[in-house]
């Protein structure tokens, strides 16, 4: 304070009183302290606790992002940049915990950036589940799969949100989804009929292949998800006491929004061919034409050969049998 100023308050006067002891403020409340003696945590217990805290933090971050978006606290462009950065950190963290290959992490980050660019197309999709879904797709594309149960558990998201994000991302990224019998049965809680689904699919492939003309067999493609999902639907309807048949619309959505016409066409043809084979005692007319059934998860690439094969079958008289059976 200058000598010329007559008014004002001298803050140094009595300042030592601020440091005087006050028992009510200087003493901790024993009722609010947890002084219980605890045993030392093992490495596995500490890891589980850290995973639970990490999942809780990611859920809290997702809620804050959703609240900020709803309240309009920041411009959408800034919210998008912030969500993108945090999502990339989550991808890196999850890949590290799952010990995923570095190629999977790089590919997952690329998919996540593309997902945020096309976020407007992902209506009703939880943003918190996007990093885990990108890792799942990247692991399949890099052929370095990760354990889905561990991925969902460590990401801290619901299984339903994860499946919804996974389906939407396949459509947005224009990546054909590859579904094996094991994955389909696990997703729709039909593990009790896994063997029946696999048998139905193999019988259909064998009968379909045997009824194709020789010049059309190379164009046949059984790698599309519609075949696995139709086999699951057929097996579930045949064993309603073991499992609850999944809704047809959910099956079609899981395969990447399969059209109703295509799904029902494959389902009815599969039902007819399997019934015909059962009535014939499991014998196929052309056993030498049966294609080798390699690992079920290694699905062939999508092509228009399936439709061509069906048209060829119609010319060979199989469609007449399908119509009669339906």
Order of alpha helices (4+ residues) and beta strands (2+ residues): alpha-alpha-alpha-alpha-alpha-alpha-alpha-alpha-alpha-alpha-alpha-alpha-alpha-alpha
